[in-house]
Structure formats: structure tokens, C-alpha cells
């Protein structure tokens, strides 16, 4: 038997088909959609999670040869919770039900030939991660910062100082813990003690791996100023990384309206001249704003354009509390934080204050658009990709995809008048509809929607684009460009189509910023024979250079 799963149209309605061997080849025995995009062999059958009509993962199912239909092993009736298979081996799995306030875990056990059974953890922890490692259930207790074995009921390790543990990540014979330290993605190898901690470069990412020959831990590390590179991790040593030499890295702070200090990672090209700037922002769902090396970003840096990542509240850069500080009734902080960051960047003597673009996607698009409408003269361009532009309409419609789970992030305006009023004030759609024709000096805009977006409302994006064009003082036909591309929220129909679209948007940015056509030469790059290292940022974060 085998299962095939796919999302042909890019709309995240993943379809799964199960086949078995037959006299003339294979026979289709089960077909359903939508399901979560991971299917696992388990015991004598196949394990997966079914989604409801709003794409909420709500049922755990198991099928084995000879069955007329799959068996429901677990059902989550609470519309604000989502099921997830956290860890799966051949005969044991961890099922998680995630809600706004806690996470519940169950152990799924299933030997060959038997129907899988479900039972809760012996000791329930509301804020924990659970994984299977060497056929043992391992629990990461986040509030108490400990890793312990569920069956032995004893502490295996305590998290190092300054390390905010997030997830367990078994990798072969090793158990890694992912988390945050000093605002960066960080990995900890508990078996080697508190010194076995390695951080990604600023605004960068890492993936762990083990060298099969030497059994040494290695990382594939990358950042906007580091091309992907494999480096060996040594206990107590910083990772040796070679930068591109395109820019120096500065770690700054911006003071938000309530006094909170918001971290900024700024990549500044060499030269005494001032630089145009592209500002990235997200700030939602506890997701950290960081990413791997990107050729388009590298090209901007090569042309003398500075790049800033604003790590506003709502993201996960500084741990779970950073996310919690901008959810529900505190959602307005995302806009305040972004405006504080842009003000800080505009004031830098190395930045050309009237040549700034803000770029954001999905939930970050709501924050970026709201900030732009509050301070339109601060920006020369606004770049939105699949933006969440009309939160009130989405969150008051229970039939909207993901609306039930987004209530935990934004609040539920159906039953909470204060949340409704807040979202009305924050909503880019509500604000743009209030503006008279040709009344505001709105910056040029590139707004992209996807034909089969299962998350963002395409009709809302189209109406926002029309209102934006109408409210803008400029009557130039190219002042607002709306693109509708094949594919869904997360990806296009093909890599080639996605690259073409990104190239068009990149050319638009260069034009808006008036970026030079000639490329800057990289600054001196450290040779591999004398690798550079980077240190964790200083706690003052007042504009010091960060090592690469």
C-alpha cells in the first residue's frame, strides 16, 4: 500500500489517495480532501489528519488494508483548536491539540495488526513540546526550562542561561532543542551541556544535520549576507561563517509609543553616501522575521540599497512573551512598533529618508498597510504580497478559512465590542474607504494577490487596491500596480512563474528607490582559511556593529 498527497491548485485543499496492489497494477481504495499535508505509515496502516471545511485540522484518522473506511482515532470539536502530529515513529506518535491558552498532548500507540490506542501524558504540562526519541517520550517544559523523560519521570537537562527553548528536534541518535537567544534562532544539544549552544547569524536561519562519517553535528547556515554554507559545530565555539561582504550588520533599537524597545537588524552597504532602504516586517503568530540568503536581497545590497528587518511584537524573536504582547486587545502595538522602527531608520545619517519601501506579506501586510496610511509621507513605496487587508470582515465570518483559529491571534470581534472597535481602527480596508478621492499623498504601491488563495481575501485585496488608487493624489496609471498570479497563498503554480513575478517586483523596487544600475564591489571577504565568527548581540542594542 502507499499514499499520494498533493495540492494541485495551490489552494491548500490537499487531497490524499491510498492505493493497494492489485492484479492489474494498483487499486485506489480511499480518496479524500482536505487533509493536512503529511501522511505517515503507522503500524499496519496509514495515519493522517483530516481538515474541516474551513481547513482546520480536526480529526486524526487511521486506515489499514481491508478496511472499508478510515477509523477516527481522535476528534477535536472545539473550533478554536487545531490538531497536529508532532512526532511519529513506526508504532508510536504524539498528537497535539493547540489552542490559544494551552497545548494538550496524547500518545498514540499501535503495534502491527492492532488498532492504535490513545492515552494522555502521565503529567500534563500546558506549555510544552513533546517528541519521541529512541522510543522514549521526551517532554520540553517551557516555563520551567527543563527536558525530562515522561516514562522515567526525571529531568534530563536544564536549559542554558539566556536560552528560550521552543521545540524538541530528534535527529538520528541526537536530541536537539530549538529556541531563541539574543533574538536569534538557536540550537542546543543537551547531551553536551550548557555550552553546546549555537546561534544563527542576525536575521538568518540554520538547519541541523549530522555527518554520517564523523557523527559530528553540522549546520546549514544562511542569512541575507551569508550564502548557504555547511559548518561544523564545536562545543563552546562560535560557528565559522563566511559573509558575502555586501554589507555590514548593525543591531539597533527603536522605542515604541509605550516605551518598549523594538529590535532592528540593519544590513548597510559600504560607502559614505546615504542609502535607500527596504524595510521588512511581519509580527504575527509568534513567527520570527528572518530568512536564508536571497538573490534579490543580495542584488539590492550590491546596488547600495540598505535592508532592515523590524522585529516587532507579535513575532517570536524574543520568545513567547514577545508574541503575546501584540495579540488580541494589544494588536495595535504592531503598527506602533513598525512606525517607531521606520522613524528610527529615517533618522539615521546613512539612510536616505525619502527613499524607503516597506514590504510585507500575509498578516504582515495588515500592519504595513495600516502604518502606511497613518504616515504616508514616510514611504516612497508599499509592497504587499497576499495581504490580510480586511480583518473585521474575515473574523466576523465563521465560514472564512482559518477564522476560528485566528480569533486566538486577533480576538473575536463577534462577541467582544472592544476587539471589534480596535480592528475597525486598525483595518486598512476600513481606513482607506474613509479617504476622499485624491486626498492623500499615498506612496506608490505594488499589491499582489493569488488566484487560489485559501487564506487572504482576494476580493478585499482588489477593493483595497481600487480605493488606494482613488485616494492617492497621484493620477499616474502606474502609481498602483495590482498583480494577480497563479497559485495559492504559499506558492505559485511553478518555480519559474514565481521567479518571474519576484523579478518584476524587484525591478519595480529598483525603479521606486532610484537604485543605481551599477553594482557595488563586495567589501573584503574573509577567507575560509581564517574564518570569521560572530558574537551574540550586546544587551544594550543601541546601534553597534554585529560581527558576521
Secondary structure, 3 states (H helix, E strand, C coil): CEEEEECCCCCCCEEEEEEEEECCEEEEEEEEEEECCCCEEECCEEEEEEECCCCCEEEEEEEECCCCCCEEEEECCCCCCEEEEEEECCCEEEEEEECCCCEEEEEEECCCCCCCEEEECCCCCCCEEEEEECCEEEEEECCCCEEEECCCCEEEEECCCCCEEEEEEEECCEEEEEEEECCEEEEEEHHHCCCCEEECCCCCEEEEEECCCCCCEEEEEEECCEEEEEEECCCCCCCCECCCCCEEEEEEEEECCCCCEEEEEEEEECCCCCEEEEEEECCCCCCCCCCCCCHHHHHHHHCCCEEEEECCCCCCCCCHHHHHCCCHHHCHHHHHHHHHHHHHHHCCCCEEEEEEEEEEECHHHHHHHHHHHHCHHHCCEEEEECCCCCHHHHHCCCCCCCHHHHHHHHCCCCCCHHHHHHHHHHCHHHHHHHCCCCCECCCEEEEEEECCCCCCCHHHHHHHHHHHHHHECCCCCCCEEEEEECCCCCCCCCHHHHHHHHHHHHHHHHHHHCCCCCCCCCCCCCCHHHCECCCCCCCCCCCEEECC
